[in-house]
Amino acid sequence: MSKRLVLSALAQFTAKTAGRNTRRAHRVGAVLWTCLVYFVFEWLVRLRHMVPQGRTDTK
């Protein structure tokens, strides 16, 4: 096999697999951001209900 053919095949393989992997990484990132937003929202709701009851001290 010629060196040019091997490099061409390697370039095609890299281009195809890199596209799949970046989409998967974006999906994981979106899931993590969604979880963070959910837990911050839950924390804010808990704080909102604790303030009127006077339970905000950390003692």
C-alpha positions in Angstrom: 0.0 0.0 0.0 1.2 3.4 -0.8 1.7 6.0 2.0 -0.7 8.4 0.3 -3.5 5.7 0.3 -2.9 5.0 4.0 -3.0 8.7 4.9 -6.2 9.2 2.9 -7.9 6.3 4.6 -6.7 7.5 8.0 -8.0 11.0 7.3 -11.4 9.7 6.3 -11.6 7.4 9.3 -10.7 10.3 11.6 -13.3 12.6 10.1 -16.1 10.1 10.4 -15.3 9.1 14.0 -14.6 12.5 15.3 -18.0 13.7 14.2 -19.8 11.0 16.1 -17.7 11.5 19.3 -18.3 15.2 19.4 -22.0 14.7 19.2 -21.9 12.3 22.0 -19.9 14.7 24.1 -22.4 17.5 23.4 -25.2 15.2 24.5 -23.4 14.5 27.8 -22.7 18.1 28.4 -26.4 19.0 27.8 -27.5 16.3 30.3 -25.1 17.7 32.9 -26.3 21.3 32.4 -29.9 20.1 32.7 -29.1 18.4 36.0 -27.4 21.5 37.3 -30.3 23.7 36.4 -32.7 21.3 38.1 -30.8 21.2 41.3 -30.3 24.9 41.5 -34.1 25.3 40.9 -34.8 22.8 43.7 -32.4 24.7 46.0 -34.1 28.0 45.3 -37.6 26.5 45.9 -36.4 25.1 49.3 -34.9 28.5 50.2 -38.1 30.3 49.3 -40.1 28.0 51.6 -37.6 28.2 54.5 -37.3 32.0 54.7 -41.0 32.6 55.8 -40.6 29.9 58.5 -37.4 31.5 59.8 -35.3 28.4 59.3 -32.4 30.0 57.5 -29.9 29.9 60.3 -27.1 27.4 60.0 -26.6 26.6 63.8 
